[in-house]
């Protein structure tokens, strides 16, 4: 056999010596990069654990949750007592709140305008035509007033025919009404007697923070918006005509509504929390989530009862107004163009908004003041 040449034998040890340090340097660089990445991940993990340690966590992943561990007690009045305390709070300071309602009504009329009387008359004529077809004659004034009230509210009587500018003014006005109401309530409960002028000047500090929380609530309402959009599409395409597809859609809608309700239960409390001095929107959302942990079903029941009470307020206030409007316009034809119903509808809406604000703020204070064992 031929012996290898001396040149080739001389090159081989040089090549191994040259490649060996290069690979070791590369592996050591990769190891250092991996150690730096691991240390950063550990630091980030420790920061997340430290941030989460300040919040309430009633459930653990992949572990069974026991009822006595996640049920949190409260010391709040019952539903009826809650509603009555809210009325008492408003009417004990009726001068301030009624003056606030008057200012908001004037601001709404100037910035947005009243509901179109033509729209109201169109709804009235539609109900008359439906009464002729269903009952074979004219329906009673009481039933007609109830149908007018229901149609006006469900079709958005306050925002029919609004353009984008009017919609923005409406949102701003109701944000101001919310902040001024919470400001007044905080000072009333503190034993002070604030003037409405001071509330209008000083209550608008957290306007941007409150708007951010409203944006978060709108994002949380996307599942319900999807249900509304898909339901209208399902009706036009006869998708729900099949029982199987109707069952699937019912399950989908139920899951979406439950998801939004779960998120709403804490975000509505965040609207009250964000009005505190120096409170940031995300901090308010996390604080409200801690308050709502283990209490979400009770909060949802309170909100449903609030909707019932507000509907009852609309019925007992607007039904006499609509009946009086029907009688006056039937007696004197010169009053046919007067927007009586739309004017009182704005007043009742402002009162209902103040009532809802007071209702939620009272419940937020009760949860905040309760000391858990």
Residue pairs with C-beta under 8 A, 6 or more apart in sequence:
55 286
55 289
55 290
56 290
56 293
56 294
57 293
58 65
58 69
58 70
58 72
58 293
58 294
59 65
59 70
70 294
71 294
72 293
72 294
72 295
72 372
73 370
73 372
73 373
74 295
74 298
74 366
74 367
74 370
75 366
75 370
76 82
76 363
76 366
76 367
76 370
77 85
77 366
79 301
79 302
79 305
82 302
82 305
82 359
82 362
82 363
83 305
83 309
83 359
85 362
86 355
86 358
86 359
86 362
87 355
89 185
89 188
89 358
89 362
90 97
90 354
90 355
90 358
93 184
93 188
96 184
96 194
96 195
96 196
97 181
97 184
97 354
99 196
100 177
100 180
100 181
100 184
100 196
100 199
100 350
100 354
101 347
101 350
101 351
101 354
103 196
103 200
104 173
104 176
104 177
104 350
105 343
105 346
105 347
105 350
107 173
108 170
108 173
108 346
108 350
109 346
111 166
111 169
111 170
111 173
112 162
112 166
112 169
112 170
112 173
113 166
114 339
114 342
114 343
114 346
115 152
115 157
115 158
115 160
115 339
115 341
115 342
115 345
116 160
116 161
116 342
117 337
117 338
117 339
117 342
119 157
119 160
119 161
120 148
120 152
120 157
120 339
120 341
120 342
123 148
123 151
123 152
123 155
124 144
124 148
126 151
127 139
127 144
127 147
127 148
127 151
128 138
128 139
128 144
131 137
131 138
131 139
131 144
132 138
139 147
141 323
141 326
141 327
142 319
142 323
144 326
145 319
145 322
145 323
145 326
146 315
146 319
148 322
148 341
149 314
149 315
149 318
149 319
149 322
152 341
152 345
153 314
157 342
157 345
158 170
158 345
158 346
158 349
159 166
159 167
159 170
162 170
174 353
175 207
175 210
175 211
175 214
176 203
176 204
176 207
177 350
177 353
177 354
177 357
178 210
178 271
178 353
178 357
179 203
179 204
179 206
179 207
179 210
179 275
180 196
180 199
180 200
180 203
181 353
181 354
181 357
181 358
181 361
182 203
182 272
182 275
182 357
182 361
183 194
183 199
183 202
183 203
183 275
184 194
184 196
184 199
184 203
185 357
185 358
185 361
186 275
187 193
187 194
187 199
188 194
189 365
205 277
206 274
206 275
206 279
209 274
209 279
209 280
209 281
209 284
210 271
210 274
210 275
212 274
212 281
213 267
213 270
213 271
213 274
213 281
213 284
213 285
214 271
216 267
216 270
216 281
216 285
217 264
217 267
217 268
217 271
220 260
220 263
220 264
220 267
221 260
221 264
222 260
223 256
223 257
223 259
223 260
224 256
224 257
224 260
226 256
227 252
227 253
227 256
227 257
230 249
230 252
230 253
231 249
231 253
233 239
234 240
234 249
239 245
239 249
240 246
240 249
261 300
262 296
264 300
264 303
265 292
265 296
265 299
265 300
265 303
266 285
266 288
266 289
266 291
266 292
266 296
266 299
267 285
267 288
268 288
268 299
268 303
268 360
269 288
269 291
269 292
269 299
269 360
269 363
269 364
269 367
270 281
270 284
270 285
270 287
270 288
270 289
271 360
272 288
272 360
272 361
272 364
273 279
273 284
273 287
273 288
273 291
273 364
274 280
274 281
274 284
276 284
279 287
288 364
291 364
291 367
291 368
292 299
295 367
299 363
302 359
302 363
306 356
306 359
306 360
309 355
309 359
310 352
310 355
310 356
313 348
313 351
313 352
313 355
314 348
314 352
317 344
317 348
318 341
318 344
318 345
318 348
321 340
321 341
321 344
322 341
324 340
325 340
325 341
328 335
328 340
329 335
329 336
329 338
